[in-house]
């Protein structure tokens, strides 16, 4: 087998997360309003996002998480965002003897330079979610 002389990623693997967490409801279906930025593609070469993960930080009511792709401009302009997918996040209860389920949205797409992946939730929750993304830099 010949060596790979054209690797898909010229940069490093890229794992990003939103340090503020996500707990406030956003009922807009156009990517405007309160969002958590899960991933930003490399500004020069773009990037690849494999998945977005939402990890409950404790006890939460059920909600829906919506994943948007943003063209790198302000998300306050609805035309800059597109709803990519959504996932139901069931109610969670903090426990010291049982794991809380993590919610994962597979993406497996390439993003142009500067594009972002944004996340919202439909219902305000008590503990919130840690939002992270796994991908790579081109």
N, C-alpha and C positions, 0 to 999 in steps of 0.2 A: 504494500500500500504506500502510495506517495504521500509525502508530507503536505499538510494543508498550508498552501502559500497565500491563500486569500481568506483569512479568518473573518467571520461575520462581525465580531466585536473587536475593534481596535483599542477600545478603552477597557476599563475594569468592569466587573459586575457592578450593578448599581442598585443598592437597597436604600430606599428613602422612607421617611415617616413624618407624620404630622405631630409635632411635640405638644401642641395644645390640646389634643384629643378632640372629640366630636360629641357634643351632648345636646345642642340646640336644634329644635325642629326647623325645617325649611320646606314649606309646602309648594314652592315654585318648581315647576317641572321643566324649566328652561336653563338651569345652571346658574341663575342669578341668586342673590341673597347670601346667606351664611353657608360657606363651603369650607371643606378641609382640602388642602392640596396634598394629594397622595404621591404624585410623581411629576417631575419636570424633565423633559427630554433635553439632552445636551444642546446648548445654544448654537454650536457649529455644525455638528454631524447628525443630530437627532438621537433617538434611542429606541429601545425595545422594552415593552412592559409585558411581563409574563402574567402577573396576577396582582390583585389588590386584596388585602386582608383587613378585616375588622375584628379586633379583639376586645370583647367586653371588659371594662375595668372594674366590674362588680355587678350589683343588682340593677337591672334595667327592665322596663316594660318592652313589649314587642314593638318593632318599628320596621320600616323599609329603608334600605340604603340604596341610593341612586348614584350611579357612576357616570360622570360626564367627561367628554373630551373637549378641551378648550384649545383654540388656535394660537395661544400664546399672548393674546391681548386680554384686556380687562374682561372679567366674567360678568360684570354688571350690564354688558350689552348682550342680550339673549342670542343674537346672531353669531356670537363668537363661540357658542357652546352647542354640543349635541349630546342628547341622552344616549349613552352607550348600552347600559344594562342596569338592572336592579335586582336586589335580593332581599327576601324576607329575613329579618333577624328576630328570632323568637325571644320571648322573655327569658331573662337569666337571673339566677340567684347566686350570690356569692357564697362559697362554701370552702371549708378547710379540709374537706374529705373527698370532694369530687371536682373534676375539671369543668370549666365553663367552655362551651363550644365556641370555636372561632368560625367566623363566616368569611368565605373566600369567593372571589369572583375571578374566574380565569379570563385573561384578555388575549395574550399571545399575538400582539400586533406591534408593528413598527410605527413610530411617531416622528413626524418631521421636526426639524430644529425648533426648540422653544415651546413646543406643544406641551400642555399640562393635562393631568388626569385629576379631576375634582370629585369629591364625595359629599353627599348631603344625606340627612336622615329626615324622615317624615314626622316623627314624634319626638318631643323633648324627652330625654331619658335622664335618670338620676346619676348614674356613675359614668356614663359616656363610653366611648370606644376609642381605642388606639388604632389609628389608621396607618397602614404601611403598604409598600409596594416593592415587588421584586422585578428587576429587569436588568438592562445592560446599556452601556454607552457605545455608540458606533464610533 
